[in-house]
Amino acid sequence: MIKNRLYFGDNLGILKHYMDDNSIDLIYLDPPFQSGKDYNILFKDKNGSVSTAQIKAFEDTWQWDNDSEYHYLQFVQSAPKEAADIIKAFREFLQRTDMMAYLIMMAPGLLEMYRVLKPSGTIYLHCDPTASHFLKLLMDSIFGIGNFRNELVWYYRGAGIPKNDFSRRHDIILRYSKTDTYYFNPDPARQPYADATVERFSHYIGNIRKGHDYGRQKLHKLGKHPDDVFTDIQPIAPSARARLGYPTQKPEELLERIILTSSREGDIILDPFCGCGTTVIAAQKLKRKWVGIDITHLAISLIQSRLSQSFGNKCKYDIIGAPADLKGAEELAKRDPFQFEWWALTLAGAMPIDRDRKRGADKGIDGFIYFGDDFPNGKKIKTILLQVKSGHVGVAQIRDLKGVLARENAEIGVFLTLKSPTKPMIVEAAEADFYHSPSWNKDYPRIQILTIEDLFSNKSILYPPTGRTFKKAERIITPDAEQIEFGE
Ligand SMILES: C[S@@+](CC[C@H](N)C(=O)[O-])C[C@H]1O[C@@H](n2cnc3c(N)ncnc32)[C@H](O)[C@@H]1O
């Protein structure tokens, strides 16, 4: 039985190495758009509202560099002729620009998506007018002009008015099939007919074609065939309960429309840029199987938390790519120390701190956990500060952590390390006395050293039990929740 899967890593490598030809029924991708913005992920702050404590979720900016040059040469030498020709033409026109860097990042992944899509499958590429014209040509060259099905326009309300232009209020979703025998069911997306149409069709208005009278025309009982412009779905408002703080989070209704019209129950849906997991959640809700990929560990953690809050333990899936043992953690630390840091903090139940804040006044802090233990009426929010180290460690770092704790007036400091601590480190930590919790009447070591191995063997930070982590997703209750169980 095919299992639901969540992959942590670069989608190109994962598609290439883990995914079979012709194995996916529906692909939805919402890649970074080349919008030139850095997106920040927001967390709940001390008071439970959205805080300004942000960290960069991913950087939506592309620059032409040696890597782009390498990928360009690789692509033009190995891709099918039409796709290679388009990329060469783009290069002539765009030269070594950021847009070209973006397109050369997208091209090899799209080729892989073509390979993994079933002949009956459909792909939806979500983009905006910044790059949609280039992406359409690229898609034409990979999927074939004849397999272009729709340019969907997602129109939404919004704020902000440009001085000398029309307001930009839509995204583009390019829809392609792999062959001309693809699945499409318009019924779940049918819309109510206009009153004037209902009125007009309520009596005979003539229906004679080629001399034959076909009699009175009927309207479809489920409503009008859906148009290629979606006007009835709004983005998630920044203050909405459904918003999890992931900056580019798409509304579930949008994904539900795509999934319901282009797949059947039990089909397999792939989202190779899955962000905070809107596709995954919608697929699970609609009884499809799913595969989600994201390069940011923070996205993976957010999806895990969203799945468990929405479906409890009814949703079974495998996580692939996130370290599952010490060796995996060492490899991740070597490959990408920044992702290692995020991953380790998540494993410890902490929130990472904004990268920019780390460089500034909050130097020496990688993550934090808040708790409150002045029951019953106390409002003081208390702080645990974390430092993460993947390299060599020594006693000076524990002294430094003590200094940071005093500077920040925090209650507990945690030193999270991949390597084992030295004896002097353990002694230095032990000399830091205890934090006394008034409500629990209990002492907790003020400086705690935890290794990654400790975390794998279920040891955890010692503190009064009231921590907060990600903003909570709403629980999805379906009448037959028992049946939403894919995988073993
Ligand atoms: C626009 S967001 C997707 C948002 C998503 N549709 C949602 O509703 O939450 C794009 C995501 O692609 C991820 N990403 C960027 N490059 C990637 C790559 N090469 N492989 C996998 N994921 C990538 C980013 O980390 C980010 O989470």
The ligand as an SDF file (V2000), in Angstrom:
LIG
                    3D

 27 29  0  0  0  0  0  0  0  0999 V2000
    5.2230   29.7150   -1.7200 C   0  0  0  0  0  0  0  0  0  0  0  0
    5.6850   28.5860   -0.4860 S   0  0  0  0  0  0  0  0  0  0  0  0
    4.4340   27.3480   -0.5430 C   0  0  0  0  0  0  0  0  0  0  0  0
    3.2480   27.6860    0.3060 C   0  0  0  0  0  0  0  0  0  0  0  0
    2.2010   26.5890    0.3370 C   0  0  0  0  0  0  0  0  0  0  0  0
    1.4580   26.5050   -0.8850 N   0  0  0  0  0  0  0  0  0  0  0  0
    1.2280   26.7620    1.5130 C   0  0  0  0  0  0  0  0  0  0  0  0
    0.0180   26.9120    1.3250 O   0  0  0  0  0  0  0  0  0  0  0  0
    1.7300   26.7980    2.6370 O   0  0  0  0  0  0  0  0  0  0  0  0
    7.0700   27.8280   -1.2460 C   0  0  0  0  0  0  0  0  0  0  0  0
    7.7680   26.7780   -0.4070 C   0  0  0  0  0  0  0  0  0  0  0  0
    8.7410   26.1410   -1.2330 O   0  0  0  0  0  0  0  0  0  0  0  0
    9.8330   25.7520   -0.4220 C   0  0  0  0  0  0  0  0  0  0  0  0
   10.9710   25.5390   -1.3300 N   0  0  0  0  0  0  0  0  0  0  0  0
   11.7090   26.4680   -1.9850 C   0  0  0  0  0  0  0  0  0  0  0  0
   12.6350   25.8630   -2.7470 N   0  0  0  0  0  0  0  0  0  0  0  0
   12.4690   24.5200   -2.5830 C   0  0  0  0  0  0  0  0  0  0  0  0
   13.1230   23.3520   -3.1030 C   0  0  0  0  0  0  0  0  0  0  0  0
   14.1320   23.4500   -3.9670 N   0  0  0  0  0  0  0  0  0  0  0  0
   12.6840   22.1320   -2.7150 N   0  0  0  0  0  0  0  0  0  0  0  0
   11.6510   22.0080   -1.8370 C   0  0  0  0  0  0  0  0  0  0  0  0
   11.0010   23.0770   -1.3000 N   0  0  0  0  0  0  0  0  0  0  0  0
   11.3990   24.3100   -1.6680 C   0  0  0  0  0  0  0  0  0  0  0  0
    9.9840   26.8990    0.5610 C   0  0  0  0  0  0  0  0  0  0  0  0
   10.6650   26.4730    1.7290 O   0  0  0  0  0  0  0  0  0  0  0  0
    8.5270   27.2870    0.8150 C   0  0  0  0  0  0  0  0  0  0  0  0
    8.0400   26.6290    1.9610 O   0  0  0  0  0  0  0  0  0  0  0  0
  1  2  1  0
  2  3  1  0
  2 10  1  0
  3  4  1  0
  4  5  1  0
  5  6  1  0
  5  7  1  0
  7  8  2  0
  7  9  1  0
 10 11  1  0
 11 12  1  0
 11 26  1  0
 12 13  1  0
 13 14  1  0
 13 24  1  0
 14 15  1  0
 14 23  1  0
 15 16  2  0
 16 17  1  0
 17 18  1  0
 17 23  2  0
 18 19  1  0
 18 20  2  0
 20 21  1  0
 21 22  2  0
 22 23  1  0
 24 25  1  0
 24 26  1  0
 26 27  1  0
M  CHG  2   2   1   9  -1
M  END
$$$$
